[in-house]
Amino acid sequence: AHVARAAARANFDPDFPNRVTVGTTTVITLPETPEPRPSPSPGLLRIITSYLYRRRVIGTRVKVVGPNYKVVAVQARVRARPGANRVEVRSHIIAALNAFFHPLTGGPERAGWPFGRDVYRAEVLQTIDEVPGVDYVEALELILDRGRPVSGNVSLAPLELVAAGEHRIEIT
């Protein structure tokens, strides 16, 4: 089984997310795949569950699940440096945002987005600002999958990962 990343959550049961469930460990797993939103197949979940079940402490429960994705798009107005090609700057910004939000290779450490880690507006601003040809960001909104803007950071639940949505970048 090709697992790219996994994380364990002690005393957590996804069926009862608002409760501490002593004796239950949930393992979130991501397969190694080129898809933008990797999700384990039922077969992979069975293989991992079987492997862990034989090694668990008697009297405990192990649940193996895939992540839930929270789609985040960036809507921004960006000032390009004088002489910069606006079309190229826009495409580089979108590529940088998609790379930053990637579940396997993104995140602040570029080692995959951490499970349950919030999306911080300041890091999104930094990602855009580091793109060659960008002078500064004039306006920025984070848009959730349902199309509603978030005024600050985007909170993620313990089993959630961020996924890139359709970014809307205006270059001035």
Rosetta blueprint (number, residue, H / E / L):
1 A L
2 H L
3 V E
4 A E
5 R E
6 A E
7 A E
8 A E
9 R E
10 A E
11 N L
12 F L
13 D L
14 P L
15 D L
16 F L
17 P L
18 N L
19 R L
20 V L
21 T L
22 V L
23 G L
24 T E
25 T E
26 T E
27 V E
28 I E
29 T E
30 L E
31 P E
32 E L
33 T L
34 P L
35 E L
36 P L
37 R L
38 P L
39 S L
40 P L
41 S L
42 P H
43 G H
44 L H
45 L H
46 R H
47 I H
48 I H
49 T H
50 S H
51 Y H
52 L H
53 Y H
54 R L
55 R L
56 R L
57 V L
58 I L
59 G L
60 T L
61 R E
62 V E
63 K E
64 V E
65 V E
66 G L
67 P L
68 N E
69 Y E
70 K E
71 V E
72 V E
73 A E
74 V E
75 Q E
76 A E
77 R E
78 V E
79 R E
80 A E
81 R L
82 P L
83 G L
84 A L
85 N L
86 R H
87 V H
88 E H
89 V H
90 R H
91 S H
92 H H
93 I H
94 I H
95 A H
96 A H
97 L H
98 N H
99 A H
100 F H
101 F H
102 H L
103 P L
104 L L
105 T L
106 G L
107 G L
108 P L
109 E L
110 R L
111 A L
112 G L
113 W L
114 P L
115 F L
116 G L
117 R L
118 D L
119 V E
120 Y L
121 R H
122 A H
123 E H
124 V H
125 L H
126 Q H
127 T H
128 I H
129 D H
130 E L
131 V L
132 P L
133 G L
134 V E
135 D E
136 Y E
137 V E
138 E E
139 A E
140 L E
141 E E
142 L E
143 I E
144 L E
145 D L
146 R L
147 G L
148 R L
149 P E
150 V E
151 S L
152 G L
153 N L
154 V E
155 S L
156 L L
157 A L
158 P L
159 L L
160 E E
161 L E
162 V E
163 A E
164 A E
165 G L
166 E L
167 H L
168 R E
169 I E
170 E E
171 I E
172 T L
